[in-house]
Amino acid sequence: MKKFEFTHSPDPEQDQFEQLKQLAKMQCTNAEIAAFFHVSLDTLKRRLKDQEGVREAIEEGREGGKMSLRRAQYKAAAIKGNITMLIWLGKQYLGQSDKADVTTGGLPFEFSFTVDENNPDDESQAEG
């Protein structure tokens, strides 16, 4: 893989492709990656387009970050029993929802109220 170089690297000893992967793994935006290397966003965009391996390093890092996040969510839900995470994952991957689908089989839904005139404390009762 051809090495590329930005004008400034915060850690010149570390391979810049590895730095790109690590930033992308943390889901950093392109603007944040550019700031890390002290270059303009336009410079990063040119490198993404023109230099071999730059786009691949970022894509590999971002996908790796998603896998790490998914692994952590699964661990929190399935292994540690995090109820909120179990519910969220069920909604995301199993099509589960909080919505109660109330239907009347296509018939109009009727709802009426009656007022008990003899009981001033009981202003209304629902009938359905």
C-alpha positions as CSV (number, residue, x, y, z in Angstrom):
1,M,0.0,0.0,0.0
2,K,1.3,3.4,-1.0
3,K,2.1,5.7,1.9
4,F,0.6,9.1,2.0
5,E,1.5,12.0,4.2
6,F,-0.2,15.0,5.5
7,T,1.9,18.0,6.3
8,H,1.5,17.4,10.0
9,S,0.9,14.2,11.9
10,P,0.2,14.4,15.6
11,D,2.2,11.1,16.1
12,P,4.8,10.9,13.3
13,E,5.9,7.5,14.6
14,Q,2.5,5.9,14.0
15,D,1.5,4.9,10.5
16,Q,-1.0,7.5,9.1
17,F,-3.2,4.8,7.6
18,E,-3.5,3.3,11.1
19,Q,-4.3,6.8,12.5
20,L,-7.0,7.2,9.9
21,K,-8.5,3.8,10.7
22,Q,-8.5,4.6,14.5
23,L,-10.2,8.0,13.9
24,A,-12.8,6.4,11.6
25,K,-13.4,3.6,14.1
26,M,-14.4,6.2,16.6
27,Q,-16.9,7.5,13.9
28,C,-15.1,10.8,13.6
29,T,-16.4,13.0,10.8
30,N,-14.2,13.9,7.8
31,A,-14.0,17.4,9.3
32,E,-12.7,16.0,12.6
33,I,-10.2,13.8,10.8
34,A,-8.9,16.8,8.8
35,A,-8.6,18.8,12.0
36,F,-6.6,16.0,13.6
37,F,-4.1,16.1,10.8
38,H,-4.1,19.9,10.7
39,V,-5.3,20.1,7.1
40,S,-8.3,21.6,5.5
41,L,-11.4,19.5,4.7
42,D,-10.7,20.1,1.0
43,T,-7.3,18.6,1.4
44,L,-8.7,15.5,3.0
45,K,-11.4,15.2,0.3
46,R,-8.6,15.4,-2.4
47,R,-6.7,12.6,-0.6
48,L,-9.8,10.5,-0.4
49,K,-10.3,10.9,-4.1
50,D,-6.7,10.8,-5.4
51,Q,-4.5,8.7,-3.0
52,E,-4.7,5.0,-2.9
53,G,-5.8,3.4,0.3
54,V,-7.1,6.6,2.1
55,R,-10.8,5.9,1.4
56,E,-10.3,2.2,2.2
57,A,-8.6,3.0,5.5
58,I,-11.5,5.3,6.5
59,E,-14.2,2.8,5.3
60,E,-12.5,-0.1,7.1
61,G,-12.2,2.0,10.3
62,R,-15.8,3.1,10.2
63,E,-17.1,-0.4,9.6
64,G,-14.9,-1.8,12.4
65,G,-16.2,0.9,14.7
66,K,-19.8,-0.1,13.9
67,M,-18.9,-3.8,14.7
68,S,-17.4,-2.8,18.0
69,L,-20.4,-0.7,18.9
70,R,-22.8,-3.5,18.0
71,R,-20.7,-6.0,20.0
72,A,-20.9,-3.7,23.1
73,Q,-24.6,-3.3,22.7
74,Y,-25.2,-7.0,22.4
75,K,-23.0,-7.6,25.4
76,A,-24.9,-5.0,27.4
77,A,-28.3,-6.5,26.4
78,A,-27.9,-10.2,26.2
79,I,-25.1,-10.9,28.6
80,K,-25.6,-8.1,31.2
81,G,-29.4,-8.0,30.9
82,N,-29.7,-4.3,30.1
83,I,-33.5,-4.2,29.5
84,T,-33.4,-0.9,27.7
85,M,-30.8,-2.2,25.3
86,L,-32.8,-5.4,24.8
87,I,-35.9,-3.4,23.9
88,W,-34.0,-1.1,21.6
89,L,-32.3,-4.0,19.7
90,G,-35.6,-5.7,19.4
91,K,-37.1,-2.6,17.8
92,Q,-34.1,-2.2,15.4
93,Y,-33.6,-5.8,14.3
94,L,-36.9,-7.7,15.1
95,G,-39.4,-5.1,14.0
96,Q,-40.8,-4.8,17.5
97,S,-42.6,-1.6,18.5
98,D,-44.3,0.2,21.4
99,K,-47.4,1.0,19.3
100,A,-50.6,-0.8,20.1
101,D,-52.4,-1.4,16.8
102,V,-56.1,-1.1,17.8
103,T,-58.4,-1.9,14.9
104,T,-62.2,-2.4,14.7
105,G,-62.1,-4.6,11.7
106,G,-62.9,-1.7,9.4
107,L,-66.0,-0.7,11.4
108,P,-66.4,2.8,12.8
109,F,-65.4,3.1,16.4
110,E,-68.2,4.3,18.6
111,F,-67.7,6.0,22.0
112,S,-70.3,7.7,24.1
113,F,-70.7,9.3,27.4
114,T,-73.6,9.4,29.9
115,V,-74.0,11.7,32.7
116,D,-75.6,10.5,36.0
117,E,-77.6,13.6,36.9
118,N,-78.3,12.1,40.4
119,N,-74.6,11.9,41.3
120,P,-72.8,15.4,41.1
121,D,-69.4,13.8,41.9
122,D,-69.7,11.4,39.0
123,E,-69.7,13.7,36.0
124,S,-69.4,11.1,33.3
125,Q,-69.1,7.4,32.7
126,A,-67.7,6.0,29.5
127,E,-69.6,3.4,27.6
128,G,-68.1,1.5,24.7
